[in-house]
């Protein structure tokens, strides 16, 4: 944590432990095993309580919702009016401190042929609450612990049939939507014509039959309460009007990971989209409908942005003049990483998938990875979750092209088309202070672009997606006057005025000039942003001494990844990592800018507890006397 954030945390939370979105919400994808399995998503349901919502993706089956207030095995289906169903011995069999457990072979949530999406909402002030009550036949006031005025409430009768009644702040206390229906917003007495407060909500018929039991799911709206200083929003319940033109942008103040959308002035499904199943920029999005049993399919809906989401269609959910409501949840993680292993993995070979294909496994969702062949003639394939199944080659100027790799997994990435041999990969997760990815469209006019790194980027790698210009790189030690080219060996060049508008980035934006490589009009681009996190990552620079020297990165266990580029003269973009070997003897290295085979016959780098050691050998020239170098190291 930076000093500024530490001071904010001390002042804002007054000693209370900070809470982050990753503590209270998870989208977790899994495959059923027909027996028992534990889903470990890091959410404490046993101690705090909450809701688990599951939908089979590859079959026509009901949604199933389990919550800690009603107990294990009892399910409700958002697409039906049925009351509690006891799934025992199947269903969610336990709520744990780090997730939940499943039992049985039900097609709904754990069949051997099923692939599933689960969304877990933990009870937490200013995010989500679960409340149960028994009706008394007259207007009632129900207490809750949301700690904020609910932006949306979803209420269901549990002892018998009954529709899922939905209150949304945008339609008001005299109207309702129905979660299990395509119907539009309609007048109702359900909310007793009374707006909920930060401590209570109000119900009347038909949500108050005498002796009937009910469950209510309450969602906050822009209530703050999260992040290092306890002031950041993580959930929004808003509305917008369709424009009928692609590019309609909804501003949240953060990048979302999960969005549910419903049209209010006419019939429509309840669309559910999330970044784990696929919410890519520029291509079709994976969708499920809360009100139907339909299998997951893909359709062009929109894109997440650094500050909200945009709609890339003229039809639903952006038809001209139509009104829509949404619930949006912030992307995580929000917490600055404390170890390199939590956000980066080098993989020397990958793992074969039994049915054919390759997987690179991690302990975190992968947001960017570069796969490189060790043999001669192989490109550096860079794949990005935010862009879906496409890649850019680090050694080429080519526009993005289709890739067989998929990101719809919680730990790692996979390619089921064919097996790769003699490959390695470097896999990264986005995290505050460490790494961020931003997609944008060029304008040809000097401007700024928002990002979510949380600190000023020290290393920015930019590439056209729809065009064929070179990869351009900003490094803070060179200042915004200069740029380097990733796909070439060339030295630093005075290109900063056209690429970066001669302006260093800040903690919230980076600047672009009029240059085509960074801001060509109507061209789609992607930027990868890195910074230094103490003990985790280091964007470094050094001057060669002609023999050997230690590059102190502030690490305690040495670097696991080292990228070095000479800036005063020509030189490759060399990569070393501990998966392929970083020892006191010869160390294998590859170059991102070419297709040369891995070199294993020189000792250019060595290990050091604080970072790494560079040795001057003619093969790489990474420590030539008086030469200047920049790079990135990860612990």
Rosetta blueprint (number, residue, H / E / L):
1 X L
2 X L
3 X H
4 X H
5 X H
6 X H
7 X H
8 X H
9 X H
10 X H
11 X H
12 X H
13 X H
14 X L
15 X L
16 X L
17 X L
18 X L
19 X L
20 X L
21 X H
22 X H
23 X H
24 X H
25 X E
26 X E
27 X E
28 X E
29 X E
30 X E
31 X E
32 X L
33 X L
34 X L
35 X L
36 X E
37 X E
38 X E
39 X E
40 X E
41 X L
42 X L
43 X L
44 X L
45 X H
46 X H
47 X H
48 X H
49 X L
50 X E
51 X E
52 X E
53 X E
54 X E
55 X E
56 X E
57 X L
58 X L
59 X L
60 X L
61 X L
62 X L
63 X L
64 X E
65 X E
66 X E
67 X E
68 X L
69 X L
70 X L
71 X L
72 X L
73 X L
74 X E
75 X E
76 X E
77 X L
78 X L
79 X L
80 X L
81 X L
82 X L
83 X L
84 X L
85 X E
86 X E
87 X L
88 X L
89 X L
90 X L
91 X E
92 X E
93 X E
94 X E
95 X E
96 X L
97 X L
98 X L
99 X E
100 X E
101 X E
102 X E
103 X E
104 X L
105 X L
106 X L
107 X L
108 X L
109 X L
110 X L
111 X L
112 X L
113 X L
114 X L
115 X E
116 X E
117 X E
118 X E
119 X E
120 X E
121 X E
122 X E
123 X L
124 X E
125 X L
126 X L
127 X L
128 X E
129 X E
130 X E
131 X E
132 X E
133 X E
134 X E
135 X L
136 X L
137 X L
138 X L
139 X L
140 X E
141 X E
142 X E
143 X E
144 X L
145 X L
146 X L
147 X L
148 X L
149 X L
150 X E
151 X E
152 X E
153 X E
154 X E
155 X E
156 X E
157 X E
158 X L
159 X L
160 X L
161 X L
162 X L
163 X L
164 X L
165 X E
166 X E
167 X E
168 X E
169 X L
170 X L
171 X L
172 X L
173 X L
174 X L
175 X E
176 X E
177 X E
178 X E
179 X L
180 X L
181 X L
182 X L
183 X L
184 X L
185 X L
186 X E
187 X E
188 X L
189 X L
190 X L
191 X L
192 X L
193 X L
194 X L
195 X L
196 X L
197 X L
198 X L
199 X L
200 X E
201 X E
202 X E
203 X E
204 X L
205 X L
206 X L
207 X L
208 X L
209 X L
210 X L
211 X L
212 X L
213 X E
214 X E
215 X E
216 X E
217 X E
218 X E
219 X E
220 X E
221 X L
222 X L
223 X L
224 X L
225 X L
226 X E
227 X L
228 X L
229 X L
230 X L
231 X L
232 X E
233 X L
234 X L
235 X E
236 X E
237 X E
238 X E
239 X E
240 X E
241 X E
242 X L
243 X L
244 X L
245 X L
246 X L
247 X L
248 X E
249 X E
250 X E
251 X E
252 X L
253 X L
254 X L
255 X L
256 X E
257 X E
258 X E
259 X E
260 X E
261 X E
262 X E
263 X E
264 X L
265 X L
266 X L
267 X L
268 X L
269 X L
270 X L
271 X E
272 X E
273 X E
274 X E
275 X L
276 X L
277 X L
278 X L
279 X L
280 X L
281 X L
282 X L
283 X L
284 X L
285 X E
286 X E
287 X E
288 X E
289 X E
290 X L
291 X L
292 X L
293 X L
294 X L
295 X L
296 X L
297 X E
298 X E
299 X E
300 X L
301 X L
302 X E
303 X E
304 X E
305 X E
306 X L
307 X L
308 X E
309 X E
310 X E
311 X E
312 X L
313 X L
314 X L
315 X L
316 X L
317 X L
318 X L
319 X L
320 X L
321 X L
322 X L
323 X E
324 X E
325 X E
326 X E
327 X E
328 X E
329 X E
330 X E
331 X L
332 X L
333 X L
334 X L
335 X L
336 X L
337 X L
338 X L
339 X L
340 X H
341 X H
342 X H
343 X L
344 X E
345 X E
346 X E
347 X E
348 X L
349 X L
350 X L
351 X E
352 X E
353 X L
354 X L
355 X L
356 X L
357 X L
358 X E
359 X E
360 X E
361 X L
362 X L
363 X L
364 X L
365 X L
366 X L
367 X L
368 X E
369 X E
370 X E
371 X E
372 X E
373 X E
374 X L
375 X L
376 X L
377 X L
378 X L
379 X L
380 X E
381 X E
382 X E
383 X E
384 X E
385 X H
386 X H
387 X H
388 X L
389 X L
390 X E
391 X E
392 X E
393 X E
394 X L
395 X L
396 X L
397 X L
398 X L
399 X L
400 X L
401 X E
402 X E
403 X L
404 X L
405 X E
406 X E
407 X L
408 X L
409 X L
410 X L
411 X L
412 X L
413 X E
414 X E
415 X E
416 X L
417 X L
418 X L
419 X L
420 X L
421 X L
422 X L
423 X E
424 X E
425 X E
426 X E
427 X E
428 X E
429 X L
430 X L
431 X E
432 X L
433 X L
434 X L
435 X E
436 X E
437 X E
438 X E
439 X E
440 X E
441 X E
442 X L
443 X L
444 X L
445 X L
446 X L
447 X E
448 X E
449 X E
450 X E
451 X L
452 X L
453 X L
454 X L
455 X L
456 X L
457 X L
458 X L
459 X E
460 X E
461 X E
462 X E
463 X E
464 X E
465 X L
466 X L
467 X L
468 X L
469 X L
470 X L
471 X L
472 X E
473 X E
474 X E
475 X E
476 X H
477 X H
478 X H
479 X L
480 X L
481 X L
482 X L
483 X E
484 X E
485 X E
486 X L
487 X L
488 X L
489 X L
490 X L
491 X L
492 X L
493 X E
494 X L
495 X L
496 X H
497 X H
498 X H
499 X H
500 X L
501 X L
502 X L
503 X L
504 X L
505 X L
506 X L
507 X L
508 X L
509 X E
510 X E
511 X E
512 X E
513 X L
514 X L
515 X L
516 X H
517 X H
518 X H
519 X H
520 X L
521 X L
522 X L
523 X L
524 X E
525 X E
526 X E
527 X E
528 X E
529 X E
530 X E
531 X L
532 X L
533 X E
534 X L
535 X L
536 X L
537 X E
538 X E
539 X E
540 X E
541 X E
542 X E
543 X E
544 X L
545 X L
546 X L
547 X L
548 X E
549 X E
550 X E
551 X E
552 X E
553 X L
554 X L
555 X L
556 X L
557 X L
558 X L
559 X L
560 X L
561 X E
562 X E
563 X E
564 X E
565 X E
566 X E
567 X L
568 X L
569 X L
570 X L
571 X L
572 X L
573 X L
574 X E
575 X E
576 X E
577 X E
578 X L
579 X L
580 X L
581 X L
582 X L
583 X L
584 X L
585 X L
586 X L
587 X L
588 X L
589 X E
590 X E
591 X E
592 X L
593 X L
594 X L
595 X L
596 X L
597 X L
598 X L
599 X E
600 X L
601 X L
602 X L
603 X L
604 X L
605 X E
606 X E
607 X E
608 X E
609 X L
610 X L
611 X E
612 X E
613 X E
614 X E
615 X E
616 X L
617 X L
618 X L
619 X L
620 X L
621 X L
622 X L
623 X L
624 X L
625 X L
626 X L
627 X L
628 X E
629 X E
630 X E
631 X E
632 X E
633 X E
634 X E
635 X L
